Amino acid sequence: MNKDVKLKTIWYWTANFAMVGSAFLSMYMNNGYAFLAVSIPLVLLDRAYLMPTLLFIACVEGSFRTADSGSETETTAILLTAPLLIYDFITKNRLLVPYKFSMIYLGFFVFCFIGIFMWHMHPQIVDMLLPLMGKAGLKGITPKMIMKIIKLGFFFIYLKVLINHHKDLFYRGLTLIKDMAPYLTMLVLANMLLFGAVSEKFDTISFGESHHGDFSANMNALGVFLMVAIFEPKSNIYKRLVSLAALGCLLVVIMNLASRNGLLTYVILGGLGGLLGIWNYSLTFKVVIIVSAIVAVGAAAYLFKDSPTIQRFIYETEEEGGGDRLSYWAAGISALNEDPLFGLGGDESASAYAVTRYAPGIDDHVMHNTFVEYAVEFGYIGLVFFVTVVCTILYHGYKNFMFAIKYDNMLLAVPSISYFISIFAGLFISRVWESTLWYNMTFIFAIYILYRKPVEDAVKKRKAFFIHGLPDPLLDPSLAIPMA
């Protein structure tokens, strides 16, 4: 038996390091082929590997050095893994997605179709953007909008697959991310220091394909797993030290990206992740950790006082009055007057049109706000829908967080914090279709269905159990406590 355990452990870490190593190779090669060549066979052997595959793609693509390297890794991964999920969907279809969640996916489907129709109803967008994007660029907009519909189908089927496998698969997927995240973070920093381009302004180290706001938010959302590995009771000293070192590496990445949004979400990561980590420990331990954190913050402030992020923060605040975000938002709101109900169409080109027409002189084309972006594309009706969806996800995220605290299982709270970091970043950058948001939304729903709902259903039946002299259903730990 010991021999079998050792062989499984060797295989586990061999597969994990192969996956992380292939991610670094893809960063170096500026394409995702190496990463997919290793991760897809692992998904074929164990569906749990699909969770780290999908979440790591954002970090891999964000580290590409050239702007024309493309962002096709996720699309390719979806096309390659979709047949596997469809097979699982057909063979394992016992549980249904709750109606309230199904309506969310259906709502996005409807708005995507409306977005295609509305975009073609506004020829002024084509007329204004044709000199900027060319005919080839404009021809690719409709297929891109159709691809969003395909991805929506993938997200829904993925949720179905997660809830119809044994919940051990879902928990194992989270564990895989937790075990690999420290090494991936270190390799992202290594790739940045070795191959990143240093800009003349602020000496920022970045990559051609990386939008620093999205990239830093995705890295910080992944960083919650580092906090769990640091504070989780079953973590050994080695895992704690490696994860702590990775948390430091993540800070170095953020401070060299010149991303104010990245710094802010890193602070949220430290606050919420630290709260999760120390919640169930003794008061003495909490005091020690808080004091240590204050010392660490002071040391970091001193070490990074001249970093690109701090320099840009000071410059944008004192010289630029906070930047151009107010102009983006004003342009988006002005564009809404053209079609306030259903917007200008479900593509970023609608935002490009809005900025070009209503905020001339500003180079960038995105709204720098997820909610304004959605309003421009889908109108005020779409905005009401989107805000309702976000509030629903945050509600279940909070309930999942408290559930994880109650049963002292930190890993189940990670998607809640990761989603909050991602959507908070969306107040300052446009990320309606950012993968991190969608995958963490899927995980939040899966945790509710697999873990919270059985307990809540048991609570409703508890009184009837007692009346009939049956045992307390909440005493069955399989209802709430996941298999480790």
C-alpha positions as CSV (number, residue, x, y, z in Angstrom):
1,M,0.0,0.0,0.0
2,N,2.8,2.4,0.9
3,K,4.4,1.6,-2.5
4,D,1.2,2.5,-4.3
5,V,0.9,5.7,-2.3
6,K,4.4,6.7,-3.3
7,L,3.8,5.9,-6.9
8,K,0.6,8.0,-6.9
9,T,2.5,10.9,-5.3
10,I,5.3,10.7,-7.8
11,W,2.8,10.6,-10.7
12,Y,0.9,13.5,-9.1
13,W,3.9,15.9,-8.8
14,T,5.4,14.7,-12.1
15,A,2.2,15.7,-13.9
16,N,1.9,18.9,-12.0
17,F,5.5,20.0,-12.7
18,A,5.1,19.0,-16.4
19,M,2.0,21.2,-16.6
20,V,3.7,24.2,-14.9
21,G,6.9,23.7,-17.0
22,S,4.9,23.6,-20.2
23,A,3.2,26.9,-19.1
24,F,6.6,28.5,-18.8
25,L,7.7,27.1,-22.2
26,S,4.6,28.6,-23.7
27,M,5.4,32.0,-22.2
28,Y,8.9,31.8,-23.7
29,M,7.5,30.6,-27.2
30,N,4.7,33.2,-27.2
31,N,2.0,30.6,-27.9
32,G,0.0,28.2,-26.0
33,Y,0.8,25.0,-27.9
34,A,3.3,23.6,-25.4
35,F,0.9,24.2,-22.5
36,L,-2.0,22.5,-24.3
37,A,0.2,19.6,-25.4
38,V,0.7,18.7,-21.8
39,S,-2.6,19.8,-20.2
40,I,-5.1,18.3,-22.6
41,P,-3.8,14.7,-22.2
42,L,-4.0,15.2,-18.4
43,V,-7.6,16.4,-18.8
44,L,-8.3,13.2,-20.8
45,L,-6.9,11.1,-17.9
46,D,-8.5,13.2,-15.1
47,R,-11.2,15.9,-15.6
48,A,-10.0,17.6,-12.5
49,Y,-7.0,19.0,-14.5
50,L,-9.4,21.1,-16.6
51,M,-9.8,23.5,-13.7
52,P,-6.1,24.5,-13.5
53,T,-5.9,24.4,-17.3
54,L,-8.6,27.0,-17.8
55,L,-7.5,29.3,-15.0
56,F,-3.8,29.2,-15.9
57,I,-4.4,30.1,-19.5
58,A,-5.0,33.8,-18.6
59,C,-1.6,33.9,-16.9
60,V,0.1,32.2,-19.8
61,E,-1.5,34.4,-22.5
62,G,-0.9,37.5,-20.4
63,S,2.8,36.7,-20.4
64,F,3.2,36.6,-24.2
65,R,5.8,39.2,-25.3
66,T,4.4,40.2,-28.8
67,A,1.1,41.9,-29.5
68,D,0.5,39.7,-32.6
69,S,0.9,36.4,-30.8
70,G,-2.8,36.0,-30.5
71,S,-5.1,35.0,-27.7
72,E,-6.3,31.7,-29.2
73,T,-5.1,29.4,-26.4
74,E,-8.4,29.4,-24.5
75,T,-10.4,29.0,-27.7
76,T,-8.2,26.1,-28.7
77,A,-8.6,24.5,-25.2
78,I,-12.3,24.9,-25.4
79,L,-12.5,23.2,-28.8
80,L,-10.3,20.4,-27.7
81,T,-12.0,19.7,-24.4
82,A,-15.6,20.3,-25.5
83,P,-16.0,16.7,-26.9
84,L,-14.9,15.3,-23.5
85,L,-17.4,17.5,-21.7
86,I,-20.1,16.6,-24.1
87,Y,-19.4,12.9,-23.5
88,D,-19.5,13.5,-19.7
89,F,-22.7,15.5,-20.2
90,I,-24.4,12.6,-22.0
91,T,-23.2,9.8,-19.7
92,K,-23.6,11.7,-16.4
93,N,-26.7,13.9,-16.4
94,R,-28.4,13.1,-13.0
95,L,-28.4,16.6,-11.5
96,L,-30.0,19.5,-13.1
97,V,-28.6,23.1,-12.9
98,P,-31.0,25.0,-10.6
99,Y,-33.6,27.1,-12.5
100,K,-32.2,30.4,-11.1
101,F,-28.7,29.6,-12.5
102,S,-30.1,28.4,-15.8
103,M,-31.9,31.7,-16.3
104,I,-28.6,33.5,-15.9
105,Y,-27.0,31.6,-18.7
106,L,-30.1,31.9,-20.8
107,G,-30.2,35.6,-20.2
108,F,-26.6,36.0,-21.5
109,F,-27.6,33.9,-24.6
110,V,-30.5,36.2,-25.3
111,F,-28.4,39.4,-24.9
112,C,-25.6,37.9,-27.1
113,F,-28.2,37.4,-29.9
114,I,-29.6,40.8,-29.4
115,G,-26.1,42.2,-29.4
116,I,-25.4,40.8,-32.9
117,F,-28.7,42.2,-34.2
118,M,-28.1,45.6,-32.7
119,W,-24.5,45.9,-33.9
120,H,-25.7,45.4,-37.5
121,M,-28.5,48.0,-36.9
122,H,-25.9,50.7,-36.3
123,P,-24.0,51.2,-39.6
124,Q,-22.4,54.4,-38.2
125,I,-20.1,52.2,-36.1
126,V,-18.7,50.6,-39.3
127,D,-18.4,54.0,-41.1
128,M,-16.4,55.5,-38.2
129,L,-14.2,52.6,-37.5
130,L,-13.5,51.5,-41.0
131,P,-10.4,53.8,-41.4
132,L,-9.1,52.6,-38.0
133,M,-9.7,48.9,-38.2
134,G,-9.9,48.2,-41.9
135,K,-12.3,45.8,-43.7
136,A,-10.6,42.7,-42.4
137,G,-10.8,43.9,-38.8
138,L,-14.5,44.7,-39.1
139,K,-15.3,41.3,-40.8
140,G,-14.0,39.5,-37.8
141,I,-16.5,41.1,-35.4
142,T,-19.5,39.0,-36.1
143,P,-17.6,35.7,-35.8
144,K,-16.2,37.0,-32.5
145,M,-19.7,37.7,-31.2
146,I,-20.8,34.2,-32.3
147,M,-17.8,32.7,-30.4
148,K,-19.1,34.3,-27.2
149,I,-22.3,32.3,-27.7
150,I,-20.3,29.1,-28.1
151,K,-18.3,29.9,-25.0
152,L,-21.5,30.4,-23.0
153,G,-22.6,26.9,-24.0
154,F,-19.2,25.6,-22.9
155,F,-19.5,27.4,-19.5
156,F,-23.0,25.9,-18.9
157,I,-22.0,22.4,-20.0
158,Y,-18.9,22.6,-17.7
159,L,-21.1,23.5,-14.7
160,K,-23.3,20.5,-15.6
161,V,-20.2,18.2,-15.7
162,L,-18.8,19.5,-12.4
163,I,-22.1,18.9,-10.5
164,N,-22.7,15.5,-12.0
165,H,-19.3,14.1,-11.2
166,H,-18.6,13.1,-7.6
167,K,-17.7,16.2,-5.7
168,D,-14.3,14.7,-5.0
169,L,-13.4,15.7,-8.6
170,F,-14.3,19.3,-8.1
171,Y,-12.4,19.5,-4.8
172,R,-9.4,17.8,-6.4
173,G,-9.4,20.4,-9.1
174,L,-9.2,23.2,-6.5
175,T,-6.4,21.3,-4.8
176,L,-4.4,21.0,-8.0
177,I,-4.6,24.7,-8.5
178,K,-3.5,25.3,-5.0
179,D,-0.5,23.0,-5.4
180,M,0.6,24.4,-8.7
181,A,-0.2,28.1,-8.2
182,P,3.0,28.9,-6.3
183,Y,5.3,27.5,-9.0
184,L,3.4,29.2,-11.8
185,T,3.6,32.5,-10.0
186,M,7.4,32.2,-9.6
187,L,7.7,31.3,-13.3
188,V,5.6,34.3,-14.4
189,L,8.0,36.5,-12.5
190,A,11.0,34.7,-14.0
191,N,9.6,35.2,-17.5
192,M,9.0,38.9,-16.7
193,L,12.5,39.5,-15.4
194,L,14.2,37.4,-18.2
195,F,12.2,38.4,-21.2
196,G,9.9,41.3,-20.3
197,A,10.2,44.6,-22.2
198,V,11.2,47.7,-20.1
199,S,9.4,50.8,-21.2
200,E,10.9,54.2,-21.2
201,K,8.1,55.6,-19.0
202,F,8.3,54.6,-15.4
203,D,10.7,51.7,-16.3
204,T,7.7,49.4,-16.5
205,I,8.4,45.7,-17.2
206,S,5.5,44.2,-19.2
207,F,4.6,42.1,-22.2
208,G,3.1,42.9,-25.6
209,E,0.0,40.9,-25.1
210,S,-0.5,41.8,-21.5
211,H,-3.0,44.5,-20.6
212,H,-1.6,45.3,-17.1
213,G,-5.0,45.7,-15.5
214,D,-6.5,42.4,-16.7
215,F,-3.2,40.5,-16.2
216,S,-2.7,41.8,-12.6
217,A,-6.3,41.1,-11.7
218,N,-6.1,37.6,-13.0
219,M,-2.8,37.0,-11.1
220,N,-4.3,38.3,-7.9
221,A,-7.4,36.2,-8.3
222,L,-5.1,33.2,-8.6
223,G,-3.1,34.4,-5.6
224,V,-5.9,33.5,-3.2
225,F,-4.8,29.9,-3.5
226,L,-1.4,31.0,-2.1
227,M,-3.1,32.4,1.0
228,V,-4.9,29.1,1.5
229,A,-1.7,27.1,1.2
230,I,0.0,29.4,3.7
231,F,-2.7,29.1,6.4
232,E,-4.3,25.7,5.8
233,P,-3.8,23.5,8.9
234,K,-2.7,20.5,6.8
235,S,0.0,22.4,4.9
236,N,3.5,21.4,5.8
237,I,6.4,23.8,6.3
238,Y,7.7,23.4,2.8
239,K,4.3,24.3,1.2
240,R,3.9,27.3,3.5
241,L,7.3,28.7,2.7
242,V,7.0,28.1,-1.1
243,S,3.5,29.8,-1.1
244,L,4.8,32.7,1.0
245,A,7.7,33.1,-1.4
246,A,5.3,33.0,-4.3
247,L,3.1,35.7,-2.6
248,G,6.3,37.9,-2.5
249,C,6.9,37.1,-6.2
250,L,3.4,38.1,-7.0
251,L,4.0,41.5,-5.3
252,V,7.2,42.0,-7.4
253,V,5.2,41.3,-10.6
254,I,2.4,43.8,-9.6
255,M,4.9,46.5,-8.6
256,N,6.7,46.3,-11.9
257,L,3.5,46.4,-14.1
258,A,2.7,50.0,-13.2
259,S,-0.9,48.9,-12.5
260,R,-2.8,50.9,-9.9
261,N,-5.6,48.4,-10.3
262,G,-3.2,45.6,-9.7
263,L,-1.9,47.1,-6.5
264,L,-5.4,47.8,-5.2
265,T,-6.6,44.2,-5.9
266,Y,-3.4,42.9,-4.3
267,V,-4.4,44.7,-1.1
268,I,-7.9,43.2,-1.4
269,L,-6.2,39.8,-1.8
270,G,-4.1,40.3,1.3
271,G,-7.1,41.5,3.3
272,L,-9.7,38.9,2.4
273,G,-7.2,36.1,2.0
274,G,-5.7,36.9,5.4
275,L,-9.2,37.1,7.0
276,L,-10.0,33.7,5.6
277,G,-6.7,32.3,6.8
278,I,-6.8,33.5,10.4
279,W,-10.6,33.3,11.0
280,N,-10.7,30.0,12.9
281,Y,-7.3,30.3,14.7
282,S,-6.8,31.5,18.2
283,L,-6.7,35.1,19.3
284,T,-2.9,34.9,20.0
285,F,-2.3,33.5,16.5
286,K,-4.4,36.3,15.0
287,V,-2.5,39.0,16.8
288,V,0.9,37.5,15.7
289,I,-0.2,37.4,12.1
290,I,-1.7,40.9,12.1
291,V,1.5,42.3,13.6
292,S,3.6,40.4,11.2
293,A,1.5,41.6,8.3
294,I,1.9,45.3,9.4
295,V,5.7,44.8,9.5
296,A,5.6,43.2,6.1
297,V,3.5,46.0,4.6
298,G,6.0,48.6,6.1
299,A,8.9,46.7,4.6
300,A,7.2,46.4,1.2
301,A,6.3,50.1,1.2
302,Y,10.0,50.9,1.8
303,L,11.4,48.4,-0.8
304,F,8.9,49.4,-3.6
305,K,8.7,53.2,-2.9
306,D,10.3,53.9,-6.3
307,S,8.7,51.0,-8.2
308,P,6.9,51.7,-11.6
309,T,3.5,51.1,-10.0
310,I,4.1,53.8,-7.3
311,Q,5.7,56.2,-9.8
312,R,2.7,55.8,-12.1
313,F,0.2,56.2,-9.2
314,I,1.8,59.5,-8.2
315,Y,2.0,60.7,-11.8
316,E,-1.6,59.9,-12.7
317,T,-2.8,61.4,-9.4
318,E,-0.8,64.6,-9.4
319,E,-0.2,65.3,-13.1
320,E,-3.2,63.7,-14.9
321,G,-5.9,64.2,-12.3
322,G,-6.5,60.4,-12.0
323,G,-6.2,59.6,-15.7
324,D,-8.7,59.5,-18.5
325,R,-11.2,57.1,-17.0
326,L,-13.9,59.8,-16.4
327,S,-13.6,60.6,-20.1
328,Y,-14.2,57.0,-21.1
329,W,-17.2,56.7,-18.8
330,A,-18.7,60.0,-20.0
331,A,-18.2,58.9,-23.7
332,G,-20.0,55.6,-22.9
333,I,-22.9,57.3,-21.3
334,S,-23.2,59.8,-24.1
335,A,-23.3,56.9,-26.6
336,L,-26.2,55.4,-24.8
337,N,-28.4,58.3,-25.9
338,E,-28.2,56.8,-29.4
339,D,-29.9,53.6,-28.3
340,P,-30.6,53.6,-24.5
341,L,-32.7,50.4,-24.4
342,F,-30.5,47.7,-26.1
343,G,-27.3,49.5,-26.7
344,L,-25.0,49.7,-29.8
345,G,-24.1,46.0,-30.1
346,G,-22.4,43.2,-28.3
347,D,-18.8,43.9,-29.2
348,E,-15.9,46.1,-28.0
349,S,-16.1,47.9,-31.3
350,A,-19.2,49.7,-29.9
351,S,-17.0,51.1,-27.2
352,A,-14.3,52.1,-29.7
353,Y,-17.0,53.9,-31.6
354,A,-18.2,55.6,-28.4
355,V,-14.8,56.8,-27.4
356,T,-13.9,57.9,-31.0
357,R,-17.0,60.0,-31.3
358,Y,-17.6,61.3,-27.8
359,A,-14.1,61.5,-26.4
360,P,-11.8,62.5,-29.3
361,G,-8.1,62.7,-28.4
362,I,-8.2,59.6,-26.2
363,D,-6.3,56.7,-27.7
364,D,-7.7,53.7,-25.9
365,H,-11.0,52.3,-26.9
366,V,-12.3,50.3,-23.9
367,M,-14.6,51.8,-21.3
368,H,-12.3,51.0,-18.4
369,N,-15.4,49.9,-16.5
370,T,-17.2,46.6,-17.0
371,F,-20.6,47.9,-16.1
372,V,-20.4,50.9,-18.5
373,E,-19.0,48.6,-21.1
374,Y,-22.0,46.3,-20.8
375,A,-24.4,49.3,-20.9
376,V,-22.8,50.6,-24.1
377,E,-23.1,47.2,-25.7
378,F,-26.5,46.1,-24.4
379,G,-28.2,49.3,-23.2
380,Y,-29.9,50.0,-19.8
381,I,-31.9,46.9,-20.0
382,G,-28.8,44.9,-20.3
383,L,-27.1,46.8,-17.5
384,V,-30.0,46.0,-15.1
385,F,-29.7,42.3,-16.1
386,F,-25.9,42.4,-15.6
387,V,-26.0,44.1,-12.2
388,T,-28.7,41.6,-11.0
389,V,-26.4,38.7,-12.1
390,V,-23.4,40.2,-10.3
391,C,-25.4,40.7,-7.1
392,T,-26.7,37.1,-7.3
393,I,-23.1,35.8,-7.7
394,L,-21.8,38.0,-4.9
395,Y,-24.6,36.8,-2.6
396,H,-23.8,33.1,-3.2
397,G,-20.1,33.9,-3.0
398,Y,-20.7,35.4,0.5
399,K,-22.8,32.4,1.5
400,N,-20.1,30.0,0.2
401,F,-17.4,32.0,2.1
402,M,-19.3,31.7,5.4
403,F,-20.0,28.0,4.7
404,A,-16.3,27.4,4.2
405,I,-15.6,29.2,7.5
406,K,-18.2,27.2,9.4
407,Y,-16.8,23.9,8.2
408,D,-13.2,25.1,8.4
409,N,-12.4,24.3,4.8
410,M,-10.7,27.3,3.3
411,L,-10.5,26.0,-0.3
412,L,-14.2,26.3,-0.7
413,A,-14.0,30.0,-0.1
414,V,-11.4,30.7,-2.8
415,P,-13.7,31.2,-5.8
416,S,-15.8,33.7,-3.8
417,I,-12.7,35.9,-3.1
418,S,-11.3,35.4,-6.6
419,Y,-14.6,36.5,-8.2
420,F,-14.8,39.5,-5.9
421,I,-11.3,40.5,-6.9
422,S,-12.1,40.1,-10.6
423,I,-15.4,42.0,-10.5
424,F,-13.9,44.8,-8.3
425,A,-11.1,45.2,-10.9
426,G,-14.0,45.5,-13.4
427,L,-14.9,48.9,-11.9
428,F,-11.7,50.3,-13.5
429,I,-11.1,48.0,-16.5
430,S,-13.4,46.4,-19.1
431,R,-13.7,42.6,-18.5
432,V,-17.2,41.5,-19.4
433,W,-15.9,38.4,-21.0
434,E,-12.8,37.9,-19.0
435,S,-12.4,34.2,-18.4
436,T,-11.5,34.5,-14.7
437,L,-14.9,36.0,-14.0
438,W,-16.8,33.2,-15.8
439,Y,-14.8,30.3,-14.3
440,N,-15.1,31.6,-10.8
441,M,-18.8,32.1,-11.3
442,T,-19.1,28.5,-12.4
443,F,-17.1,27.4,-9.3
444,I,-19.3,29.4,-7.0
445,F,-22.5,27.8,-8.5
446,A,-20.9,24.3,-8.2
447,I,-20.0,24.8,-4.5
448,Y,-23.6,25.8,-3.8
449,I,-25.0,22.8,-5.7
450,L,-22.5,20.3,-4.3
451,Y,-22.0,21.4,-0.8
452,R,-24.4,24.1,0.5
453,K,-27.6,22.9,-1.1
454,P,-27.5,19.4,0.5
455,V,-27.0,21.0,3.9
456,E,-29.7,23.6,3.4
457,D,-32.1,20.9,2.2
458,A,-31.2,18.8,5.3
459,V,-32.0,21.8,7.5
460,K,-35.5,22.1,5.9
461,K,-36.1,18.4,6.6
462,R,-34.6,18.4,10.1
463,K,-37.9,19.0,11.9
464,A,-39.6,16.2,10.1
465,F,-36.7,13.8,10.9
466,F,-37.1,14.6,14.6
467,I,-40.8,14.2,14.6
468,H,-40.5,10.7,13.1
469,G,-37.7,9.8,15.4
470,L,-35.1,9.7,12.6
471,P,-31.4,10.6,13.1
472,D,-30.3,14.2,12.7
473,P,-29.4,14.6,8.9
474,L,-26.8,17.3,9.7
475,L,-24.8,14.7,11.6
476,D,-23.8,13.1,8.3
477,P,-20.5,14.8,7.5
478,S,-20.7,13.8,3.9
479,L,-23.3,16.5,3.4
480,A,-21.0,19.3,4.1
481,I,-17.4,18.2,4.4
482,P,-15.6,17.5,1.1
483,M,-13.3,14.6,0.6
484,A,-9.7,15.7,1.0
